[in-house]
Every structure is written in structure tokens, then in C-alpha cells.
Amino acid sequence: MAKLIRFDWAMKYILRNKANFDILEGFLAALLSDNDIKVLNLLESEGNQDNEDSKFNRVDIMIEDSQHRKIIVEIQNCRESDYLERLLYGASKVIVDNQRLGVNFKDITKVISISVLYFNLGIGDDYLYYGTTDFKGVNTGNPLIVRKRIEFINGKLENTIKLEEKKIFPEYYLIQVERYQNEVKEAIDEWIYMIKNNEVKEGSKSKNIDKAREKLAEINMLPEEKVRYEKYLINMVIERDVVNTAKEEGFDIGEKKGIEKGIEIERVKWILKDKERVKKLVQKGLSLEEAAEIMELSLKDITENQ
């Protein structure tokens, strides 16, 4: 079975070629359950730095499809604590950037955000999550459905009007690769299997996955491409090691500080107890210095932590 190149490398260098849009269309068709999806073009986005040496850089592309939706596909290799906040900002920015002043809001840009994550985000028992903005009745729990009028021409060239539910809010898909257990149940599972294992599972039948097997095979890489790819893999290992080392050092420092803090807290507790005894001795007529000496405390210990 031919070994495939990593999906993030493919997105960074191969899938930008219009001749390879069919691979993106196959992946999106499986995820969005839409076999008619068509990629019109790729739009530049801020994470697309063409440099394999850029440390901790995410890999992402923005797609415009035949429905004029903006689809952001992002691959994140390193953990990011504010990841959801950045997703929200990214989708909002695309909407604002594509909404010209004075233009009717009915043409607002529809955004779909797809994240392929090589780390576990949050607490959950699934590997594929979907989210969007829904309105539900506070008392009934039933959804609020808002529809729009769509005019089209039928086969007899007569205008026809139908009602269609409005779905204007950004939609989010989170694919947590590490949680996927290599079990294929749906078409999208074949793609997640490929993304995780760098190979197409035997018997896969989803749209265009055969083209992914053919076009993303390592054996087809030119010598200079293979050198760049190997350097990219080495940099990924280095980045992962840097992150893990930082975590370990952070744990060590935190543990040491925690022990020191615990000792200090206990010390203060004992001092507070002794200060009460000092207070009683002073009340009996001893001076502060004499009481401190009896309790083996310094005047500094007594006056601090009031």
C-alpha cells in the first residue's frame, strides 16, 4: 500500500493547484454530505506562510465554493489554549471583510470553519464535532426556524417562489485526529483515516478518495520535493519536542514552587498561632521582646502577616 504525504503538507503545497481541487472537493463532500460541492478558487489567508521553517505555524487555506461560501480548512499541530476564540475571530473577520459598506445584509457571507486538530481540545467522547448558532425556545426547547423567499424559474420558464430555512451563521467542524479509532462508519471516516495514517484504507469508496491515493503518494514526489518534505517532518518533530520540553519544565517549576508555597503557608500558620501566645504573654505584663524571645520568634515574624 502506497504511503501518502501528510495532509497538512498537501494543503500547504499540493492542493493549491487547481488540478488537485478534486481532492478538496472529495473531502468536503464527505464532511458536508454534499456531493455537488465545487471549489471555485483558493483565497489567501494569514496562516499561509510559504515557509517550512516557520515554527508553530498552522496550515490553512480558504476556499470559495460554487455557492459562494467561504470555507476555512485549518490544520493545527500544536496545542493552543485560546483556539476556540481564534476560530470565532477568524470566521467573524471573514464576514466583516467581505461585507461592503452600504450593501444589503441579505448577501452576508456564509462561513464554514473546518479544523483538523492533532491534539485533544476540551473534554469529550467523540472525534468529530459540529457547532453553529441555534435559537431554541426557553420554555419549549423547540428551534426557531426563520425562512427566506427564493425565486427561481422552473422548466416552463415560469417564476416560482419557495421558502428555504435561513442558515446564515458560521458553522464549525472540529476533527480531533488523535481520538479517531480507525473505525470506518461514514464517508468522512475514510478521509480521517487517511489524515491520521497517511494511507487510504482498503475498500474506501468515498468521492475522489482514489484520486487522493494517486496524487498524494510519496513515491510520486520529485527529489527536490522529497528533500523539502523530509525537512518539514524533522521540523515538526523539533517543534513537538520544544512544546513537550516546555511542558515538563513548567511542571517541574510548578511543583517546586508549589512545595515552597506549601512550606511557607504552614510556616505562616504556625507563626499566627505563636503570635496569639505572644499576645497573651504581653497581656500578662511581659514586653514584646521578652514574649518573642520565649516563643523563639523574631520581631519581624510578629509584625508581618498581620
C-alpha positions in Angstrom: 0.0 0.0 0.0 1.5 3.3 -1.1 2.4 5.7 1.7 0.9 9.1 1.4 2.3 12.5 2.3 0.9 14.3 5.3 -2.4 16.1 4.7 -1.0 19.4 6.1 1.9 19.3 3.7 -0.5 18.5 0.8 -2.6 21.5 1.8 0.4 23.8 2.0 1.9 22.9 -1.4 -0.2 20.5 -3.5 -3.9 21.2 -3.0 -3.4 24.9 -4.0 -3.0 23.6 -7.6 -6.3 23.8 -9.4 -5.7 20.4 -10.9 -5.9 19.0 -7.4 -9.2 20.7 -6.3 -10.9 17.3 -6.8 -9.2 16.1 -3.6 -10.5 19.0 -1.6 -14.0 18.5 -3.2 -13.9 14.9 -2.1 -13.0 15.7 1.5 -15.6 18.5 1.7 -18.3 16.3 0.0 -17.8 13.6 2.7 -17.8 16.1 5.6 -20.6 18.3 4.5 -22.7 15.5 2.9 -22.8 17.4 -0.4 -21.6 15.5 -3.5 -22.3 18.6 -5.6 -19.8 20.8 -3.9 -17.5 22.6 -6.3 -14.3 24.5 -5.4 -14.1 27.7 -7.4 -10.8 29.1 -6.1 -8.5 29.3 -3.1 -8.1 32.6 -1.2 -5.0 33.5 0.7 -5.3 33.5 4.5 -3.0 34.7 7.2 -1.7 31.3 8.2 -0.4 30.5 4.7 3.2 31.4 5.1 5.1 29.5 2.4 8.0 28.6 4.7 8.5 25.1 6.2 10.8 26.6 8.9 8.1 28.8 10.4 7.8 27.3 13.9 4.4 26.5 15.3 2.7 27.9 12.2 -0.7 26.5 11.4 -1.5 25.4 7.9 -4.8 26.7 6.5 -6.5 27.6 3.2 -9.7 29.5 2.5 -11.9 28.1 -0.2 -14.7 29.7 -2.2 -17.2 27.2 -3.5 -19.9 27.3 -6.2 -22.4 28.6 -3.6 -20.0 31.5 -2.8 -19.5 30.2 0.7 -16.1 30.8 2.3 -14.7 27.6 3.7 -11.7 27.8 6.0 -9.8 24.5 6.3 -7.2 24.6 9.0 -4.7 22.1 10.4 -3.3 22.7 13.8 -0.4 20.6 15.1 0.3 22.3 18.4 -2.0 22.9 21.3 -3.4 26.5 21.6 -5.2 27.4 24.7 -7.3 30.1 23.1 -8.1 28.1 19.9 -11.9 28.5 20.0 -11.6 32.2 20.5 -9.4 32.4 17.4 -11.8 30.4 15.4 -14.6 32.8 16.3 -12.4 35.8 15.4 -11.4 34.2 12.1 -14.9 33.5 11.0 -16.1 36.9 12.1 -13.3 38.7 10.3 -14.1 36.9 7.0 -17.7 38.0 7.3 -16.8 41.6 8.0 -14.0 41.8 5.3 -16.5 40.5 2.7 -19.4 42.8 3.7 -19.0 46.1 1.8 -20.4 49.2 3.3 -23.9 50.1 2.1 -24.6 46.6 0.8 -27.8 44.8 1.8 -27.3 42.4 4.7 -29.2 39.7 2.8 -26.0 39.0 0.9 -23.8 38.5 4.0 -21.0 35.9 3.6 -21.7 32.4 4.8 -18.6 30.9 6.5 -17.8 27.3 7.3 -14.8 26.7 9.5 -13.1 23.2 9.5 -10.4 22.4 11.9 -8.2 19.3 11.7 -6.6 19.0 15.2 -3.6 16.8 16.1 -4.3 17.4 19.8 -7.3 16.9 22.1 -9.4 20.0 22.6 -11.5 20.0 25.7 -13.4 17.1 27.3 -15.5 14.9 25.0 -16.1 11.4 23.8 -16.1 11.9 20.0 -13.6 12.7 17.3 -15.9 14.8 15.1 -17.9 17.8 16.4 -20.2 20.3 14.7 -21.4 23.6 16.1 -23.4 26.7 15.0 -25.7 29.3 16.4 -29.2 28.0 17.0 -32.2 29.7 18.7 -34.4 27.5 20.9 -37.4 28.2 22.9 -36.5 28.8 26.6 -39.7 27.1 27.7 -40.3 24.5 25.0 -36.8 23.8 23.8 -38.1 23.8 20.2 -36.0 25.6 17.5 -36.9 28.9 16.0 -37.0 28.5 12.2 -36.7 31.6 10.1 -37.2 31.2 6.3 -36.4 33.3 3.3 -38.2 33.5 -0.1 -36.3 32.0 -3.0 -37.4 32.9 -6.6 -36.4 30.6 -9.4 -37.5 29.7 -12.9 -39.0 26.2 -13.4 -39.0 24.1 -16.6 -41.8 26.2 -18.2 -39.9 29.5 -17.6 -42.4 30.5 -15.0 -41.3 32.2 -11.8 -41.8 30.1 -8.8 -41.3 31.0 -5.2 -40.3 28.7 -2.4 -39.4 29.1 1.2 -36.0 28.0 2.5 -34.6 28.0 6.0 -32.0 30.7 6.7 -28.6 29.3 7.7 -26.5 32.4 7.9 -24.4 31.8 11.0 -20.9 30.4 10.8 -20.7 26.6 11.1 -17.8 24.9 12.8 -16.4 21.4 12.3 -13.7 20.1 14.7 -11.9 16.9 13.7 -9.8 15.5 16.6 -7.4 13.1 14.8 -5.9 11.5 17.9 -9.3 10.5 19.2 -10.2 8.7 15.9 -10.0 4.9 16.5 -9.6 3.9 12.8 -13.1 2.6 12.5 -14.9 3.5 9.3 -18.6 4.0 9.5 -19.3 7.1 7.4 -17.7 8.5 4.2 -15.8 11.2 6.2 -14.2 8.4 8.3 -12.3 7.3 5.2 -10.7 10.7 5.0 -10.0 11.0 8.7 -8.3 7.5 8.4 -6.2 8.8 5.6 -5.3 12.0 7.5 -4.3 10.1 10.6 -2.5 7.2 9.0 -1.1 8.7 5.7 -2.7 6.0 3.7 -6.1 5.2 2.2 -7.9 2.3 3.9 -8.6 -0.6 1.6 -12.2 -0.6 0.3 -12.6 3.1 0.6 -15.3 4.3 -1.8 -16.0 8.0 -0.9 -15.9 10.6 -3.7 -12.4 11.3 -5.1 -10.5 9.4 -2.4 -9.0 7.2 -5.1 -7.5 10.4 -6.6 -6.1 11.3 -3.2 -4.4 7.9 -3.1 -2.9 8.5 -6.6 -1.9 12.2 -6.3 -0.6 12.2 -2.7 1.7 9.1 -2.9 5.2 9.8 -1.6 6.6 7.8 -4.4 5.4 10.4 -6.9 7.4 13.2 -5.3 10.3 14.8 -7.2 13.7 14.6 -5.5 13.7 18.3 -4.5 10.2 18.0 -3.1 11.2 14.9 -1.1 14.0 16.9 0.5 11.7 19.7 1.5 9.1 17.2 2.8 11.7 15.4 4.9 12.9 18.8 6.3 9.3 19.6 7.2 8.8 16.3 9.1 12.1 17.0 11.0 10.9 20.5 11.9 7.6 19.0 13.1 9.4 16.6 15.5 11.6 19.5 16.8 8.5 21.7 17.4 6.7 18.9 19.2 9.8 18.3 21.3 10.1 22.0 22.2 6.4 22.0 23.3 6.8 18.9 25.4 10.1 20.2 27.0 8.4 23.4 27.9 5.5 21.4 29.5 7.9 19.3 31.5 9.9 22.3 32.7 6.7 24.1 33.6 5.6 21.1 35.6 8.9 20.9 37.4 9.0 24.6 38.2 5.3 24.5 39.3 5.9 21.5 41.5 8.9 23.2 43.2 7.1 26.5 43.7 4.1 24.5 45.0 6.2 22.8 47.6 7.9 26.1 48.6 4.5 27.8 48.8 3.1 25.0 50.9 6.0 25.2 53.3 5.6 29.0 53.6 1.8 28.6 54.2 2.5 26.2 57.0 5.1 28.5 58.5 2.7 31.4 58.5 0.1 29.3 60.2 2.4 28.4 63.0 3.6 32.0 63.3 -0.1 33.1 63.6 -0.7 30.6 66.4 2.5 31.7 68.2 1.6 35.3 67.8 -1.6 34.6 69.8 0.5 33.1 72.5 2.8 36.2 72.4 -0.2 38.4 72.7 -1.3 36.5 75.9 2.2 36.8 77.4 2.2 40.6 76.7 -1.2 40.9 78.4 0.3 39.2 81.4 2.9 42.0 81.7 5.9 40.8 79.5 7.4 43.1 76.9 7.0 42.3 73.2 10.7 41.5 73.0 10.6 39.2 76.0 7.5 37.4 74.7 9.1 36.9 71.3 12.2 35.5 72.9 10.2 33.0 74.9 8.4 31.8 71.7 11.6 31.8 69.7 10.2 34.3 67.2 11.8 37.4 65.7 10.1 40.8 65.9 9.8 40.7 62.1 7.8 37.5 62.3 5.4 39.1 64.8 4.8 42.3 62.9 4.4 40.6 59.5 1.3 38.7 58.3 -1.0 40.9 60.4 
